[in-house]
Amino acid sequence: MEDNREQLTVSSSDIPSDVPSDVPLKNDLPPVKSKGCKVHEFMIQLLKKQVQDGKLELERSLRRKKEENMQDQASQTEEEDLKEEKEKMQEQASQTEEEDLKEEKEKMQEQPLRRRRKT
């Protein structure tokens, strides 16, 4: 059967020049779709949708990760800022405490001098 089909195939060199050029050759004919092709088309559409859904899910996942990273960085920065602020406050408190102690010490040293002068 296939041998017969091959014999029926017409090439452009086999066509006499008096045949109009608008007569389609075998290769120019549109493909004939069988019922099985509808199933294939459906499967292709389904696969395309799954690919699109996969891309969307991947985008969402990447966006979520990016947001989580940004939040982590923000919280890290906030923690560092709080730590620095705490250190500054402790340093200021210790400086103030030192100054207060110095002033107290000076006052205590002045008091015996005043008492001595009075006597």
C-alpha atoms as a printed R data frame, in Angstrom:
    type eleno elety resid chain resno       x      y       z
1   ATOM     1    CA   MET     A     1   0.000  0.000   0.000
2   ATOM     2    CA   GLU     A     2   2.814  2.392   0.842
3   ATOM     3    CA   ASP     A     3   4.459  1.690  -2.484
4   ATOM     4    CA   ASN     A     4   1.316  2.921  -4.214
5   ATOM     5    CA   ARG     A     5   1.330  6.130  -2.194
6   ATOM     6    CA   GLU     A     6   4.917  6.796  -3.079
7   ATOM     7    CA   GLN     A     7   4.096  6.338  -6.733
8   ATOM     8    CA   LEU     A     8   1.227  8.807  -6.448
9   ATOM     9    CA   THR     A     9   3.425 11.533  -5.016
10  ATOM    10    CA   VAL     A    10   3.818 14.312  -7.512
11  ATOM    11    CA   SER     A    11   6.775 16.620  -7.567
12  ATOM    12    CA   SER     A    12   6.848 19.998  -9.220
13  ATOM    13    CA   SER     A    13   9.108 18.703 -11.989
14  ATOM    14    CA   ASP     A    14   6.461 16.101 -12.945
15  ATOM    15    CA   ILE     A    15   3.777 18.711 -13.592
16  ATOM    16    CA   PRO     A    16   3.452 19.788 -17.188
17  ATOM    17    CA   SER     A    17   3.779 23.502 -17.743
18  ATOM    18    CA   ASP     A    18   0.196 23.849 -19.000
19  ATOM    19    CA   VAL     A    19  -1.266 22.938 -15.544
20  ATOM    20    CA   PRO     A    20  -2.317 26.054 -13.615
21  ATOM    21    CA   SER     A    21  -0.049 26.906 -10.699
22  ATOM    22    CA   ASP     A    22  -2.937 27.293  -8.249
23  ATOM    23    CA   VAL     A    23  -3.430 23.519  -8.132
24  ATOM    24    CA   PRO     A    24  -1.966 22.483  -4.773
25  ATOM    25    CA   LEU     A    25   0.706 19.863  -4.565
26  ATOM    26    CA   LYS     A    26   0.735 17.179  -1.884
27  ATOM    27    CA   ASN     A    27   3.069 19.199   0.359
28  ATOM    28    CA   ASP     A    28   0.946 22.337   0.012
29  ATOM    29    CA   LEU     A    29  -2.248 20.734   1.346
30  ATOM    30    CA   PRO     A    30  -3.270 21.627   4.902
31  ATOM    31    CA   PRO     A    31  -2.840 18.780   7.374
32  ATOM    32    CA   VAL     A    32  -5.960 16.738   7.942
33  ATOM    33    CA   LYS     A    33  -6.860 16.540  11.624
34  ATOM    34    CA   SER     A    34  -8.215 13.334  13.010
35  ATOM    35    CA   LYS     A    35 -10.265 12.957  16.192
36  ATOM    36    CA   GLY     A    36  -7.149 11.903  18.058
37  ATOM    37    CA   CYS     A    37  -5.634 15.317  17.360
38  ATOM    38    CA   LYS     A    38  -8.284 16.999  19.514
39  ATOM    39    CA   VAL     A    39  -7.086 14.910  22.420
40  ATOM    40    CA   HIS     A    40  -3.514 15.917  21.633
41  ATOM    41    CA   GLU     A    41  -4.524 19.568  21.415
42  ATOM    42    CA   PHE     A    42  -6.263 19.283  24.776
43  ATOM    43    CA   MET     A    43  -3.192 17.647  26.287
44  ATOM    44    CA   ILE     A    44  -0.952 20.336  24.823
45  ATOM    45    CA   GLN     A    45  -3.210 23.070  26.215
46  ATOM    46    CA   LEU     A    46  -3.243 21.329  29.582
47  ATOM    47    CA   LEU     A    47   0.553 21.089  29.588
48  ATOM    48    CA   LYS     A    48   0.856 24.752  28.598
49  ATOM    49    CA   LYS     A    49  -1.439 25.683  31.485
50  ATOM    50    CA   GLN     A    50   0.594 23.548  33.880
51  ATOM    51    CA   VAL     A    51   3.794 25.220  32.683
52  ATOM    52    CA   GLN     A    52   2.200 28.654  33.120
53  ATOM    53    CA   ASP     A    53   0.963 27.684  36.597
54  ATOM    54    CA   GLY     A    54   4.443 26.424  37.435
55  ATOM    55    CA   LYS     A    55   5.970 29.711  36.297
56  ATOM    56    CA   LEU     A    56   3.483 31.670  38.396
57  ATOM    57    CA   GLU     A    57   4.167 29.495  41.437
58  ATOM    58    CA   LEU     A    58   7.904 29.939  40.930
59  ATOM    59    CA   GLU     A    59   7.471 33.720  40.700
60  ATOM    60    CA   ARG     A    60   5.383 33.715  43.886
61  ATOM    61    CA   SER     A    61   7.950 31.580  45.659
62  ATOM    62    CA   LEU     A    62  10.813 33.831  44.568
63  ATOM    63    CA   ARG     A    63   8.846 36.922  45.596
64  ATOM    64    CA   ARG     A    64   8.129 35.352  49.011
65  ATOM    65    CA   LYS     A    65  11.805 34.502  49.501
66  ATOM    66    CA   LYS     A    66  12.832 38.001  48.485
67  ATOM    67    CA   GLU     A    67  10.352 39.535  50.950
68  ATOM    68    CA   GLU     A    68  11.559 37.203  53.711
69  ATOM    69    CA   ASN     A    69  15.173 38.169  52.992
70  ATOM    70    CA   MET     A    70  14.257 41.847  53.077
71  ATOM    71    CA   GLN     A    71  12.443 41.365  56.391
72  ATOM    72    CA   ASP     A    72  15.409 39.458  57.807
73  ATOM    73    CA   GLN     A    73  17.760 42.234  56.723
74  ATOM    74    CA   ALA     A    74  15.446 44.867  58.200
75  ATOM    75    CA   SER     A    75  15.199 43.044  61.516
76  ATOM    76    CA   GLN     A    76  18.984 42.522  61.563
77  ATOM    77    CA   THR     A    77  19.545 46.206  60.894
78  ATOM    78    CA   GLU     A    78  17.026 47.099  63.572
79  ATOM    79    CA   GLU     A    79  18.739 44.785  66.065
80  ATOM    80    CA   GLU     A    80  22.124 46.310  65.238
81  ATOM    81    CA   ASP     A    81  20.710 49.822  65.613
82  ATOM    82    CA   LEU     A    82  19.163 48.938  68.962
83  ATOM    83    CA   LYS     A    83  22.425 47.382  70.108
84  ATOM    84    CA   GLU     A    84  24.389 50.487  69.093
85  ATOM    85    CA   GLU     A    85  21.847 52.736  70.793
86  ATOM    86    CA   LYS     A    86  22.010 50.640  73.950
87  ATOM    87    CA   GLU     A    87  25.819 50.814  73.936
88  ATOM    88    CA   LYS     A    88  25.703 54.602  73.474
89  ATOM    89    CA   MET     A    89  23.224 54.973  76.319
90  ATOM    90    CA   GLN     A    90  25.353 52.769  78.571
91  ATOM    91    CA   GLU     A    91  28.427 54.774  77.649
92  ATOM    92    CA   GLN     A    92  26.624 58.043  78.372
93  ATOM    93    CA   ALA     A    93  25.325 56.646  81.643
94  ATOM    94    CA   SER     A    94  28.797 55.536  82.703
95  ATOM    95    CA   GLN     A    95  30.235 58.937  81.719
96  ATOM    96    CA   THR     A    96  27.524 60.710  83.690
97  ATOM    97    CA   GLU     A    97  28.133 58.397  86.614
98  ATOM    98    CA   GLU     A    98  31.875 59.073  86.440
99  ATOM    99    CA   GLU     A    99  31.255 62.811  86.321
100 ATOM   100    CA   ASP     A   100  28.874 62.582  89.281
101 ATOM   101    CA   LEU     A   101  31.423 60.573  91.251
102 ATOM   102    CA   LYS     A   102  34.125 63.106  90.393
103 ATOM   103    CA   GLU     A   103  31.929 65.968  91.536
104 ATOM   104    CA   GLU     A   104  31.098 64.147  94.759
105 ATOM   105    CA   LYS     A   105  34.744 63.413  95.368
106 ATOM   106    CA   GLU     A   106  35.652 67.049  94.789
107 ATOM   107    CA   LYS     A   107  32.899 68.194  97.149
108 ATOM   108    CA   MET     A   108  34.064 65.767  99.807
109 ATOM   109    CA   GLN     A   109  37.621 66.995  99.429
110 ATOM   110    CA   GLU     A   110  36.467 70.617  99.702
111 ATOM   111    CA   GLN     A   111  34.456 70.019 102.865
112 ATOM   112    CA   PRO     A   112  37.419 69.097 105.091
113 ATOM   113    CA   LEU     A   113  39.286 72.119 103.740
114 ATOM   114    CA   ARG     A   114  36.398 74.414 104.686
115 ATOM   115    CA   ARG     A   115  36.212 72.882 108.144
116 ATOM   116    CA   ARG     A   116  39.906 73.397 108.657
117 ATOM   117    CA   ARG     A   117  39.658 77.006 107.578
118 ATOM   118    CA   LYS     A   118  36.793 77.622 109.984
119 ATOM   119    CA   THR     A   119  38.739 76.300 112.932
